[in-house]
Amino acid sequence: MAYKVLDIYKDLPRTNCGHCGKGSCFAFASAVYLEAHPLEECPHVEAEARTAMQNRLDEGRERGEGRRPASSERAVEALLETFRQEDLAILAERGGGVVVTEPEEGVRLAFLDEAYLVTRRDVEALGGGSPRSG
């Protein structure tokens, strides 16, 4: 069974003391679940309970739960969704890019001093970087 924000919150002491750097225990639970904020930041959770909570979080993450995608990952997915639905020639014109057919059909464009190839399935940084980091 998934170990989500509300479950983490219920396992916290719910003092809302702020010692963790968050405004409330619920905010702390959200940060732990979505951002992998360390459980150790709550000084009121006993070591044994913290270990059990971390084990449940780790098991869930192995199943793909928790941690919101990085903003760059969300941006890439939104871009790819547009590229799957729109005409590549129109997208190239709007974005100042060029339609290419090799190695596969896509749009080559420059953005922030980097060249990219955007296809209907992926984005490749032609300089070797990753558009999905960050």
C-alpha positions in Angstrom: 0.0 0.0 0.0 1.3 3.5 -0.9 2.9 5.6 1.9 1.7 9.1 1.0 1.8 12.6 2.5 -1.1 12.0 4.9 0.4 8.7 6.1 3.7 10.4 6.8 1.9 13.3 8.6 0.1 10.8 10.8 3.4 9.2 11.8 4.9 12.6 12.8 4.5 14.0 16.2 2.4 16.9 14.7 4.0 19.6 17.0 4.2 22.2 14.2 7.3 23.4 16.0 9.2 24.5 12.9 12.5 22.9 13.9 12.6 21.1 10.6 12.6 24.4 8.7 9.0 24.0 7.5 6.0 25.9 8.7 4.0 22.8 9.8 4.3 19.1 10.1 2.0 18.7 7.1 4.4 20.9 5.1 7.3 18.7 6.3 5.4 15.5 5.3 4.8 17.0 1.8 8.4 17.9 1.4 9.5 14.4 2.5 7.2 12.8 0.1 7.5 15.0 -3.0 11.0 16.4 -2.7 12.8 13.7 -0.7 13.4 16.1 2.1 15.3 14.1 4.8 13.2 12.7 7.6 16.2 13.4 9.9 15.2 17.1 9.8 12.5 16.4 12.3 14.2 16.1 15.7 11.0 14.7 17.3 10.8 11.4 15.4 12.6 8.6 17.2 15.3 6.6 15.3 13.3 3.4 15.2 10.2 5.1 13.9 12.3 7.2 11.4 13.8 3.9 10.0 10.4 2.4 9.6 9.1 5.5 7.8 12.1 5.6 5.5 11.7 2.0 4.7 8.1 2.6 3.6 9.2 5.6 1.6 12.0 3.7 -0.1 9.6 0.8 -1.0 7.2 3.2 -2.5 9.9 5.0 -4.5 10.9 1.6 -5.9 7.4 1.4 -7.3 7.6 4.9 -8.7 5.7 6.8 -5.9 6.7 10.1 -4.5 9.1 12.8 -5.8 7.6 15.1 -8.3 9.4 15.3 -11.6 12.0 18.1 -11.9 10.7 21.2 -13.6 12.9 20.4 -16.6 11.4 17.0 -16.9 7.9 18.5 -16.8 8.9 21.0 -19.4 10.3 18.3 -21.7 7.1 16.2 -21.4 4.9 19.3 -22.2 7.1 20.0 -25.2 6.9 16.4 -26.4 3.1 16.4 -26.1 2.9 19.5 -28.3 5.3 17.9 -30.8 3.1 14.8 -30.9 0.0 16.8 -31.8 1.2 19.6 -34.1 2.7 20.0 -37.6 6.5 20.0 -37.3 6.9 22.7 -40.0 4.6 25.1 -38.1 6.4 24.4 -34.9 9.8 24.9 -36.5 8.6 28.3 -38.0 7.2 29.4 -34.6 10.4 28.4 -32.7 13.0 29.6 -35.2 14.0 26.0 -35.9 14.5 23.9 -39.0 12.7 20.6 -39.9 15.1 17.7 -40.3 14.6 14.2 -41.5 17.8 12.6 -40.3 18.5 10.7 -38.0 14.7 11.0 -37.7 12.0 13.5 -38.4 12.1 16.4 -36.0 13.0 20.1 -35.5 16.5 21.3 -34.8 16.6 24.5 -32.8 18.8 26.6 -30.6 17.8 27.5 -27.1 20.1 29.1 -24.4 23.3 28.6 -26.4 22.6 24.9 -27.0 21.4 23.1 -30.1 18.5 20.6 -29.7 16.8 18.0 -31.8 13.2 17.7 -30.8 11.3 14.7 -32.3 7.9 13.3 -31.5 9.4 10.9 -29.0 12.3 12.7 -27.3 14.5 15.8 -27.0 18.3 15.5 -27.5 20.8 18.1 -26.6 23.2 18.0 -29.6 26.1 19.3 -27.5 25.9 16.2 -25.2 24.1 17.8 -22.3 20.7 16.7 -21.0 17.5 18.7 -21.3 16.1 16.6 -18.5 18.4 17.7 -15.7 17.6 20.4 -13.2 
